[in-house]
Amino acid sequence: MRFVIAGGGTGGHLFPGMAVAEAWVEREAGNEVLFIGTQRGIEAKVLANGRFPLRMIQARPLQGKSLIGKARALWSVPMAICEAYSILRDFKPQLVLGVGGYASGPTLIAAFLLRTKRAIHEQNVIPGMTNRILKWFSQRIFVSFEETREYFPDRRTIVTGNPVRKEILQPARDDREIEEKRGDRFTLLIFGGSGGAHRINEAMIEALDLLQGLRSSVRFVHQTGREDMERVSRGYRERGFDALVRPFFEDMGTCYRISDLVICRSGATTVAELAVCGKAAILIPYPYAAHQHQLINAQKLVERGAAKMIRDEELSGPSLARSILELYEQPEKRVQMEERIRKVGRPAAAKEIVDHCYRLLGRME
């Protein structure tokens, strides 16, 4: 059977879609997946290796733009729907799943016009604008949190959790440079999402001045994003710390596996990955996320004793250093956090979504 996954833009939308795609092709011999995205989204880079085929449409972001930007985005919608319609008519999928992002809306509307089966997945506690609209065009709505049900029609809404890619659940373990960071040293993994986070990068380098006492006993694996790569690398080098610094890590599963503590944002996909990997984390919510969903995600974990949080406005070198030292010096706290965050994880979310898609298509009792 043929399956289209529409959306992307950021890893938070794309990576759950990739997890579902993996489960779909494994479910039955001959199953196919096509992604529909945009040139400006992360999918253009991540799927460039041919892992899954990708077709592009000219969708534009609407939220957070100027009046002129909004006008251009609205003007692009009819064209994007036409492009998606043409792609779907050629590919002839049995089902289309929207995972959020620029391409999701036009593609689901095109699927509605073609009378193709349709579903969406909402990663966050509070739905974004696209999925609030698409709920009227979708026959199944998959959500990551029980609290999200109230925003969608009850009979069509199913709590599945947030799908996590197989490479996170079963790391490839083929990156020798990452593997070398294992051993008897305490390993910190730092990242700010697929594009990095300048605030976290700056605070981490500033914190090193207060962590000199740990210099011989810690290692860092740091995803910086492209713009901060050289500056962060130099910061570790000048202060004498052992660090592997890259703009982007392809093998995040191995990065999670070797880490003792993770410092990161708290997007829904990141939280899902931390949970299935059972990792203690210092969460720094992105303050400009729509509906403050990253803050809500972090607060939910903090309330369960499953993570530690530093608000972005409180983030500094000293505050980050204090939190690192606390969890380094008190391993029992890390163990407790690891145990509690594992209880939040739903490693079978992708398979569950595929099961429900099969039911929607009348392929399961």
C-alpha positions, 0 to 999 in steps of 0.5 A: 500500500502507498502512504504519504506523510506531509509536513516537516519544516523542523525536526519536531515535525519531521522525525515523528513522521520518519518513525511512522514511515519506518513502521509502515514499510516494515509492516507489510512487504511492498508498502511504500512511503512518499514524503511531501515537504518544502525546500526550506524545511529540514526534510530537504536536508535529512531526506536528501540521502534517499532514505525516503522519497521526497516531493516538494511544494511551494508552501510558506509559513504563516505564523510569526510573519509580517503583514506582507509575509502573511499575504504572501503565505496566503497567496501561496496556498492555492498553488501549494494545494494544486501542487500537492493535488498533482503529486497525490493524483500521480502517486495514488496513496491509500492514506495521507498523514499530516505531521505539522509544518508548512506542507501539511495543510495544503496536502491534507486539503488536496487529499480531501478533494481527492477523497483519499483517507486522511489522518493527522498527528499532533505532537504538542499538548496544545495544537498548532494552528494547522492541526486546529484547521485540519481536524475538520478534514481528518478521519483520524487524529493521533495525539501525544498527550491525554490533555490534547484530546479536548481540542479535537473531536473525541470519537476520531481522536486517539492517544498514541504518544509521539513516535520515535525513530528506530535509530533512537530506539536502536542506535546504529553505533557506527560513528567511531568518533562519537563512540570514543566519547564512552568510557569512565568519563561523565558525558554531557550531550548538549543540543538545541534542536536540529538547528542548534540554540545560540542561547544554550551554546553561549551559556555552556561555554560561559559555564566551563569557567566554573567547571574547571574542577571537572575538566579531567573527568567530563566529556562533551558531545555538543550539537551547535548548529552551523553558525556557532560551530567554530566559536563553540569549538574554540571555547572548549579548546581554549579552556582545555575540555575534551569535546566533540562539536558538530553542527549536526549529528546524524546518529543521535541514537548513539549520542543519547546512548553514551550520555550521562546527562542531556542539556537541551530544549523541550520540544515534544519530539526531544521529550519523547526521545529522552523518555524512550532512552531514559535520560536525565536532562536539564531542559531549557524551554524555547521561550517563543514556541507557540502556546508556550508548549515547550514550557508546558512539556518541561513543567510536566516532567519537572512535576513528575521529578523526571527532569530539571528545568532552567527557564530561558530568561534565567539561563546563564553560565553560573545557573547552568554550571550549578545544575550540572554540578548538582547532577554530577555530584548526586548520581542518585538524583540522575538515577531517579530522573531516569527511572521516572522519565522512562515511565513517560516513554511510549516506544511503540507509538509509531507501530500503534499509529500504523495499526490505527491507519490499517483499521481506517483502511479496513485492513484490520479487524 
